[in-house]
Amino acid sequence: MLILPKRENLRDTLPIEGAIRIELVEGIPIFKASTAVKNLLQEVLDKQQTLPLHPGEEQELHLYEEIDDYLSFVNRIIRNILLGRI
């Protein structure tokens, strides 16, 4: 049995409606961050290149990384299930 990683605050870290989109890649549904989320992340990354981030911004960046890791995990599981590897 597969166990998803714990992500207790996932709902709270995705307050934007439409934050996640589903894209079909070779007939397999893949979860991806929306353009709005990618733009927010890019703003934080751009700022990080020129100025130190405030603690809240550091936390925001960390949450984006966690969400990306979680979506990558879910996508691998879905792909493996649909390809009969699990």
N, CA, C and O atoms as a MOPAC input file, in Angstrom:
PM7 MOZYME 1SCF
protein

 N      0.83200 1    -1.16700 1     0.00000 1
 C      0.00000 1     0.00000 1     0.00000 1
 C      0.89100 1     1.24900 1     0.00000 1
 O      1.88000 1     1.32000 1     0.73000 1
 N      0.52500 1     2.22300 1    -0.82600 1
 C      1.26800 1     3.47300 1    -0.90000 1
 C      0.74600 1     4.45100 1     0.13800 1
 O     -0.45800 1     4.54400 1     0.37400 1
 N      1.65300 1     5.16700 1     0.74500 1
 C      1.27700 1     6.17300 1     1.72600 1
 C      1.74900 1     7.52500 1     1.22300 1
 O      2.93400 1     7.71800 1     0.95100 1
 N      0.81500 1     8.46100 1     1.09900 1
 C      1.17800 1     9.80200 1     0.67500 1
 C      1.94000 1    10.50800 1     1.77900 1
 O      1.65300 1    10.30400 1     2.95800 1
 N      2.90200 1    11.33000 1     1.41400 1
 C      3.59700 1    12.09900 1     2.44000 1
 C      2.60600 1    13.02000 1     3.14600 1
 O      1.64200 1    13.48700 1     2.54000 1
 N      2.84500 1    13.27300 1     4.40700 1
 C      1.97300 1    14.16700 1     5.16900 1
 C      2.16400 1    15.59400 1     4.67600 1
 O      3.28900 1    16.08100 1     4.55900 1
 N      1.10200 1    16.22200 1     4.40500 1
 C      1.13900 1    17.63900 1     4.00000 1
 C     -0.05900 1    18.29700 1     4.64800 1
 O     -1.05000 1    18.60800 1     3.98800 1
 N      0.04500 1    18.50800 1     5.96100 1
 C     -1.08800 1    18.96300 1     6.74700 1
 C     -1.60900 1    20.32400 1     6.33200 1
 O     -2.80800 1    20.58100 1     6.44400 1
 N     -0.74700 1    21.19500 1     5.86000 1
 C     -1.16200 1    22.54900 1     5.53000 1
 C     -1.37200 1    22.76300 1     4.04200 1
 O     -1.44900 1    23.90500 1     3.59100 1
 N     -1.46600 1    21.69800 1     3.27600 1
 C     -1.58100 1    21.85300 1     1.83300 1
 C     -2.76800 1    22.72100 1     1.45800 1
 O     -2.64900 1    23.60800 1     0.61300 1
 N     -3.90200 1    22.47400 1     2.07400 1
 C     -5.10000 1    23.26000 1     1.75100 1
 C     -4.86300 1    24.73100 1     2.05700 1
 O     -5.26900 1    25.59700 1     1.28200 1
 N     -4.21400 1    25.02000 1     3.16900 1
 C     -3.97200 1    26.40100 1     3.57000 1
 C     -2.91600 1    27.08600 1     2.71700 1
 O     -2.89800 1    28.31500 1     2.63800 1
 N     -2.04600 1    26.33100 1     2.08300 1
 C     -0.98000 1    26.93500 1     1.28900 1
 C     -1.40500 1    27.16000 1    -0.15300 1
 O     -0.65000 1    27.74200 1    -0.93200 1
 N     -2.57800 1    26.71800 1    -0.51700 1
 C     -3.09000 1    26.93700 1    -1.86900 1
 C     -4.39500 1    27.72600 1    -1.82600 1
 O     -5.44000 1    27.21400 1    -2.22700 1
 N     -4.34500 1    28.97600 1    -1.34200 1
 C     -5.58400 1    29.72800 1    -1.20300 1
 C     -6.13500 1    30.25800 1    -2.51700 1
 O     -7.27200 1    30.72800 1    -2.56800 1
 N     -5.35100 1    30.18800 1    -3.56500 1
 C     -5.77200 1    30.74500 1    -4.83900 1
 C     -6.64700 1    29.74000 1    -5.58300 1
 O     -6.24200 1    28.60300 1    -5.82600 1
 N     -7.84400 1    30.17700 1    -5.93700 1
 C     -8.70600 1    29.31000 1    -6.73500 1
 C     -8.00200 1    29.07200 1    -8.06700 1
 O     -7.51100 1    30.00800 1    -8.69700 1
 N     -7.95900 1    27.83000 1    -8.48200 1
 C     -7.27600 1    27.48900 1    -9.71500 1
 C     -5.76500 1    27.42500 1    -9.57300 1
 O     -5.04700 1    27.58500 1   -10.56000 1
 N     -5.27100 1    27.19400 1    -8.36800 1
 C     -3.82700 1    27.15600 1    -8.13400 1
 C     -3.17900 1    25.95100 1    -8.79600 1
 O     -2.00100 1    25.98800 1    -9.15300 1
 N     -3.94300 1    24.89300 1    -8.95500 1
 C     -3.42800 1    23.67600 1    -9.58100 1
 C     -4.22400 1    23.40800 1   -10.85100 1
 O     -5.44500 1    23.55600 1   -10.88400 1
 N     -3.51400 1    23.01900 1   -11.87800 1
 C     -4.19300 1    22.62800 1   -13.11300 1
 C     -3.79400 1    21.20100 1   -13.45800 1
 O     -2.76100 1    20.70200 1   -13.01100 1
 N     -4.61800 1    20.56300 1   -14.24800 1
 C     -4.32800 1    19.20100 1   -14.69700 1
 C     -4.08800 1    19.26200 1   -16.19900 1
 O     -4.89800 1    19.79800 1   -16.95500 1
 N     -2.96900 1    18.70500 1   -16.60800 1
 C     -2.59400 1    18.68100 1   -18.01800 1
 C     -2.41800 1    17.22800 1   -18.43100 1
 O     -1.81700 1    16.43900 1   -17.70200 1
 N     -2.93600 1    16.87600 1   -19.58700 1
 C     -2.73700 1    15.52400 1   -20.09300 1
 C     -1.41300 1    15.46400 1   -20.84800 1
 O     -1.19500 1    16.21400 1   -21.79900 1
 N     -0.54200 1    14.57100 1   -20.41800 1
 C      0.74000 1    14.35600 1   -21.07500 1
 C      0.77300 1    12.89000 1   -21.48100 1
 O      0.82800 1    11.99800 1   -20.63500 1
 N      0.73900 1    12.65700 1   -22.78700 1
 C      0.69200 1    11.29700 1   -23.31800 1
 C     -0.47500 1    10.51700 1   -22.70500 1
 O     -0.35600 1     9.32900 1   -22.40200 1
 N     -1.60500 1    11.21000 1   -22.52900 1
 C     -2.80500 1    10.57400 1   -22.00100 1
 C     -2.81400 1    10.38400 1   -20.49100 1
 O     -3.74100 1     9.78000 1   -19.95000 1
 N     -1.80800 1    10.88400 1   -19.81200 1
 C     -1.71100 1    10.73000 1   -18.36000 1
 C     -1.95900 1    12.08900 1   -17.71300 1
 O     -1.30100 1    13.06900 1   -18.06200 1
 N     -2.90700 1    12.15700 1   -16.76900 1
 C     -3.15400 1    13.44200 1   -16.10300 1
 C     -1.98300 1    13.81300 1   -15.18400 1
 O     -1.55800 1    13.02400 1   -14.34000 1
 N     -1.48300 1    15.01700 1   -15.37300 1
 C     -0.35600 1    15.52100 1   -14.58800 1
 C     -0.81300 1    16.79800 1   -13.88000 1
 O     -1.36100 1    17.70700 1   -14.50500 1
 N     -0.58000 1    16.84900 1   -12.57400 1
 C     -0.92100 1    18.02200 1   -11.78300 1
 C      0.23700 1    19.01300 1   -11.84500 1
 O      1.39400 1    18.65400 1   -11.62200 1
 N     -0.09800 1    20.27200 1   -12.15400 1
 C      0.92400 1    21.31300 1   -12.23800 1
 C      0.41200 1    22.57900 1   -11.56700 1
 O     -0.79300 1    22.81200 1   -11.48100 1
 N      1.34300 1    23.38400 1   -11.09800 1
 C      0.97200 1    24.68800 1   -10.55200 1
 C      0.45600 1    25.56000 1   -11.69100 1
 O      0.95400 1    25.49800 1   -12.81500 1
 N     -0.54300 1    26.36700 1   -11.38100 1
 C     -1.11400 1    27.25200 1   -12.39100 1
 C     -0.14500 1    28.37900 1   -12.72500 1
 O      0.85800 1    28.57800 1   -12.04100 1
 N     -0.45900 1    29.10400 1   -13.77900 1
 C      0.35500 1    30.24900 1   -14.16800 1
 C      0.38100 1    31.28600 1   -13.05800 1
 O      1.42000 1    31.90200 1   -12.82100 1
 N     -0.73600 1    31.49300 1   -12.37300 1
 C     -0.79300 1    32.46900 1   -11.27700 1
 C      0.19200 1    32.09300 1   -10.16900 1
 O      0.91000 1    32.95200 1    -9.65600 1
 N      0.22400 1    30.82000 1    -9.80400 1
 C      1.14400 1    30.36500 1    -8.75900 1
 C      2.59000 1    30.48900 1    -9.23700 1
 O      3.46200 1    30.92100 1    -8.48400 1
 N      2.83700 1    30.11200 1   -10.47900 1
 C      4.19600 1    30.23000 1   -11.02000 1
 C      4.66400 1    31.68300 1   -11.02100 1
 O      5.82900 1    31.96300 1   -10.74100 1
 N      3.75400 1    32.61000 1   -11.33800 1
 C      4.10700 1    34.03300 1   -11.33000 1
 C      4.44000 1    34.51600 1    -9.92400 1
 O      5.39700 1    35.26600 1    -9.73800 1
 N      3.65400 1    34.09100 1    -8.93200 1
 C      3.93500 1    34.46600 1    -7.54900 1
 C      5.29100 1    33.93100 1    -7.11100 1
 O      6.06600 1    34.63800 1    -6.46700 1
 N      5.57300 1    32.68700 1    -7.45900 1
 C      6.85600 1    32.08500 1    -7.11900 1
 C      8.00500 1    32.83500 1    -7.79700 1
 O      9.04000 1    33.08400 1    -7.17900 1
 N      7.81800 1    33.18700 1    -9.05000 1
 C      8.86600 1    33.89600 1    -9.78000 1
 C      9.16000 1    35.25400 1    -9.14900 1
 O     10.31200 1    35.68600 1    -9.11300 1
 N      8.12400 1    35.92700 1    -8.65300 1
 C      8.33200 1    37.21100 1    -7.97600 1
 C      9.23800 1    37.03600 1    -6.75200 1
 O     10.15300 1    37.82900 1    -6.53100 1
 N      8.97600 1    36.00200 1    -5.96800 1
 C      9.79300 1    35.75200 1    -4.77300 1
 C     11.21800 1    35.39000 1    -5.18800 1
 O     12.17900 1    35.86900 1    -4.58700 1
 N     11.35900 1    34.54900 1    -6.21100 1
 C     12.70200 1    34.15600 1    -6.66800 1
 C     13.47700 1    35.34800 1    -7.22300 1
 O     14.67800 1    35.47400 1    -6.98900 1
 N     12.78400 1    36.22700 1    -7.96300 1
 C     13.44300 1    37.42200 1    -8.49900 1
 C     13.92300 1    38.32400 1    -7.36900 1
 O     15.03900 1    38.84100 1    -7.40700 1
 N     13.07300 1    38.50800 1    -6.36800 1
 C     13.45300 1    39.34900 1    -5.23500 1
 C     14.65200 1    38.75000 1    -4.50900 1
 O     15.54900 1    39.47100 1    -4.07100 1
 N     14.66000 1    37.41900 1    -4.38500 1
 C     15.74700 1    36.73000 1    -3.68700 1
 C     17.09700 1    36.99200 1    -4.36100 1
 O     18.13600 1    36.95900 1    -3.70200 1
 N     17.08400 1    37.25000 1    -5.66200 1
 C     18.33200 1    37.50100 1    -6.39000 1
 C     18.95500 1    38.85300 1    -6.03200 1
 O     20.16500 1    39.03700 1    -6.16100 1
 N     18.11800 1    39.80200 1    -5.57900 1
 C     18.63100 1    41.14600 1    -5.33600 1
 C     18.58100 1    41.58400 1    -3.87700 1
 O     19.38800 1    42.40900 1    -3.44900 1
 N     17.64300 1    41.03900 1    -3.11300 1
 C     17.46100 1    41.45900 1    -1.72200 1
 C     17.27500 1    40.23800 1    -0.83500 1
 O     16.82100 1    39.18900 1    -1.29300 1
 N     17.62800 1    40.38200 1     0.43000 1
 C     17.30900 1    39.28500 1     1.35700 1
 C     15.78700 1    39.18700 1     1.53700 1
 O     15.09300 1    40.20300 1     1.58700 1
 N     15.29200 1    37.98300 1     1.63000 1
 C     13.85600 1    37.77900 1     1.82300 1
 C     13.50200 1    37.94200 1     3.29200 1
 O     14.28900 1    37.60800 1     4.17800 1
 N     12.31500 1    38.45700 1     3.53100 1
 C     11.77900 1    38.53100 1     4.88800 1
 C     11.40700 1    37.11700 1     5.32200 1
 O     11.21000 1    36.25100 1     4.47100 1
 N     11.30600 1    36.86500 1     6.61700 1
 C     10.94700 1    35.51800 1     7.09000 1
 C      9.65400 1    34.98100 1     6.45700 1
 O      9.56800 1    33.79200 1     6.14900 1
 N      8.66800 1    35.83200 1     6.26400 1
 C      7.42200 1    35.38600 1     5.62300 1
 C      7.63800 1    34.95600 1     4.18300 1
 O      7.02500 1    33.99800 1     3.71200 1
 N      8.50700 1    35.66600 1     3.49200 1
 C      8.82100 1    35.30200 1     2.11000 1
 C      9.62900 1    34.01400 1     2.05100 1
 O      9.43300 1    33.19000 1     1.15700 1
 N     10.53400 1    33.84500 1     3.00300 1
 C     11.29500 1    32.58400 1     3.08600 1
 C     10.33700 1    31.40900 1     3.30000 1
 O     10.48400 1    30.35900 1     2.67500 1
 N      9.35800 1    31.59500 1     4.18400 1
 C      8.36200 1    30.55800 1     4.45000 1
 C      7.54500 1    30.27200 1     3.19800 1
 O      7.26000 1    29.11700 1     2.88200 1
 N      7.16900 1    31.33200 1     2.48900 1
 C      6.39700 1    31.16900 1     1.25400 1
 C      7.19100 1    30.35200 1     0.23800 1
 O      6.64600 1    29.44600 1    -0.39300 1
 N      8.46000 1    30.66300 1     0.08100 1
 C      9.32100 1    29.92400 1    -0.84400 1
 C      9.41700 1    28.46200 1    -0.43100 1
 O      9.35000 1    27.56800 1    -1.27500 1
 N      9.57500 1    28.22000 1     0.86700 1
 C      9.63900 1    26.85000 1     1.38100 1
 C      8.33100 1    26.09900 1     1.07800 1
 O      8.36400 1    24.93200 1     0.68700 1
 N      7.20000 1    26.75700 1     1.25400 1
 C      5.90200 1    26.11600 1     0.98000 1
 C      5.75400 1    25.77600 1    -0.49800 1
 O      5.23900 1    24.71100 1    -0.84000 1
 N      6.20600 1    26.68100 1    -1.38700 1
 C      6.15800 1    26.37400 1    -2.81800 1
 C      6.98500 1    25.13000 1    -3.13200 1
 O      6.57500 1    24.28300 1    -3.92500 1
 N      8.15400 1    25.03100 1    -2.49800 1
 C      9.00800 1    23.86000 1    -2.71800 1
 C      8.32400 1    22.58600 1    -2.22200 1
 O      8.39400 1    21.54800 1    -2.88000 1
 N      7.66800 1    22.66000 1    -1.07000 1
 C      6.94700 1    21.49700 1    -0.54500 1
 C      5.80900 1    21.09000 1    -1.47100 1
 O      5.60100 1    19.90600 1    -1.73300 1
 N      5.08000 1    22.07800 1    -1.96100 1
 C      3.96400 1    21.77900 1    -2.86700 1
 C      4.49200 1    21.13700 1    -4.14100 1
 O      3.90700 1    20.17700 1    -4.64300 1
 N      5.59800 1    21.66500 1    -4.66800 1
 C      6.18900 1    21.09300 1    -5.87800 1
 C      6.61700 1    19.64700 1    -5.64100 1
 O      6.38900 1    18.78600 1    -6.49100 1
 N      7.23900 1    19.37400 1    -4.49000 1
 C      7.63300 1    18.00800 1    -4.15300 1
 C      6.41000 1    17.09400 1    -4.05800 1
 O      6.42900 1    15.96500 1    -4.54900 1
 N      5.36000 1    17.58800 1    -3.42700 1
 C      4.14600 1    16.79300 1    -3.24800 1
 C      3.50200 1    16.48600 1    -4.59600 1
 O      3.11300 1    15.34600 1    -4.85000 1
 N      3.38700 1    17.49300 1    -5.46100 1
 C      2.79200 1    17.26700 1    -6.78000 1
 C      3.64500 1    16.30800 1    -7.60300 1
 O      3.10900 1    15.47100 1    -8.32900 1
 N      4.95900 1    16.42200 1    -7.49800 1
 C      5.83600 1    15.49300 1    -8.22100 1
 C      5.60700 1    14.06100 1    -7.74900 1
 O      5.55800 1    13.13600 1    -8.55900 1
 N      5.46800 1    13.88200 1    -6.44300 1
 C      5.20300 1    12.55800 1    -5.89300 1
 C      3.87100 1    12.01300 1    -6.41700 1
 O      3.80000 1    10.87500 1    -6.88100 1
 N      2.82300 1    12.82700 1    -6.34100 1
 C      1.50100 1    12.40000 1    -6.81600 1
 C      1.56300 1    12.06200 1    -8.29900 1
 O      0.99700 1    11.05500 1    -8.72400 1
 N      2.23600 1    12.88100 1    -9.08700 1
 C      2.34800 1    12.62800 1   -10.51600 1
 C      3.08500 1    11.32300 1   -10.81400 1
 O      2.69500 1    10.58500 1   -11.71900 1
 N      4.14700 1    11.03600 1   -10.06200 1
 C      4.86800 1     9.76500 1   -10.25900 1
 C      3.96300 1     8.57400 1    -9.95000 1
 O      3.95700 1     7.58600 1   -10.68300 1
 N      3.20300 1     8.67300 1    -8.86600 1
 C      2.30700 1     7.58200 1    -8.49100 1
 C      1.25000 1     7.36700 1    -9.56700 1
 O      1.00500 1     6.23400 1    -9.98200 1
 N      0.62900 1     8.44200 1   -10.01500 1
 C     -0.40100 1     8.33300 1   -11.05900 1
 C      0.19200 1     7.71900 1   -12.31900 1
 O     -0.39300 1     6.81200 1   -12.91200 1
 N      1.34800 1     8.21400 1   -12.72200 1
 C      1.98900 1     7.68500 1   -13.94100 1
 C      2.30000 1     6.19400 1   -13.79100 1
 O      2.02800 1     5.40400 1   -14.69500 1
 N      2.86700 1     5.81900 1   -12.65600 1
 C      3.20200 1     4.41300 1   -12.44600 1
 C      1.96800 1     3.52200 1   -12.40800 1
 O      1.99000 1     2.41200 1   -12.94000 1
 N      0.90400 1     3.99300 1   -11.79100 1
 C     -0.33500 1     3.20300 1   -11.73400 1
 C     -0.88800 1     3.03200 1   -13.14800 1
 O     -1.23800 1     1.92300 1   -13.55100 1
 N     -0.96500 1     4.12000 1   -13.89000 1
 C     -1.55200 1     4.05100 1   -15.23900 1
 C     -0.68400 1     3.26200 1   -16.21100 1
 O     -1.19400 1     2.70800 1   -17.18500 1
 N      0.60300 1     3.20700 1   -15.96100 1
 C      1.49800 1     2.42600 1   -16.82400 1
 C      1.67700 1     0.99000 1   -16.31000 1
 O      2.46300 1     0.21800 1   -16.86000 1
 N      0.94400 1     0.65100 1   -15.25900 1
 C      0.98000 1    -0.70200 1   -14.72200 1
 C      2.25000 1    -1.06400 1   -14.00600 1
 O      2.61000 1    -2.24000 1   -13.94700 1
 N      2.94700 1    -0.07900 1   -13.45500 1
 C      4.21300 1    -0.34700 1   -12.77000 1
 C      4.02000 1    -0.57100 1   -11.27300 1
 O      4.96500 1    -0.91400 1   -10.56100 1
 N      2.80500 1    -0.37700 1   -10.80600 1
 C      2.51700 1    -0.60600 1    -9.37700 1
 C      1.41600 1    -1.63700 1    -9.27900 1
 O      1.00100 1    -1.99400 1    -8.17600 1

